């Protein structure tokens, strides 16, 4: 399980990692002069485990409060309601300090009781860790350690959203992705050329002996 900043990818590799994990990924400039990293991951909810019933009780109590209004909605409106309202929302603000990673991961673990498949859960946890450490290492590289990083996770029925706000300079994520993907394509082209060369060396060679034909 991811517990240390030393386990994380650096630079473009980290951007590629988040791109591979996310179903939707963006990095935009906000009206208040900050940057917001957005990561969205789709998943299929799992069945409720016995030990999760107690933890679900408080969430069910909250749902009971809106049942009267819910009964008046038609099927389409009910579906829209489910998609628009998160099942759970958590937020956290921390300083620019790599040692806070453990706290960030423990904060995310408060959502473990939700019905998210383990593979998707770990992928989101990795994306969160990578996004946070990118903010520390890159966006806030020359800023005081007291500069805040704000994190938010929203869990919906079928997908999870992560938002990370930093106070760094504007950054063109799409341009960086294009750069990373271009480098990947070039690497694979080199590998393909190398594979072709090796394959040609391994092919059996058919040598035709010269024949001398003498007309009688």
KAFEN-V243102 format. One record per pair of residues at least 12 apart in sequence whose C-alpha atoms are under 6 Angstrom apart, sorted by the first residue. I is the first residue (numbers start at 1). GAP is how many residues later the second one is. Records with the same first field share a line. If there is no record, write none. Layout:
I: GAP ; GAP
//
This chain:
18: 109
22: 17 ; 18 ; 19
23: 17 ; 18
24: 15 ; 16
25: 13 ; 14
26: 12
27: 146
34: 132 ; 133
35: 130 ; 131
36: 128 ; 129
37: 126 ; 127
38: 124 ; 125
39: 122 ; 123
40: 120 ; 121
41: 118 ; 119
42: 116 ; 117
43: 115 ; 116
44: 114
45: 70 ; 71
46: 69
86: 68 ; 69 ; 70
87: 68 ; 69
88: 66 ; 67
89: 64 ; 65
90: 62 ; 63
91: 60 ; 61
92: 58 ; 59
93: 56 ; 57
94: 54 ; 55
95: 51 ; 52 ; 53
96: 40 ; 49 ; 51
139: 29
140: 28
149: 16 ; 17
150: 14 ; 15
151: 12 ; 13
//
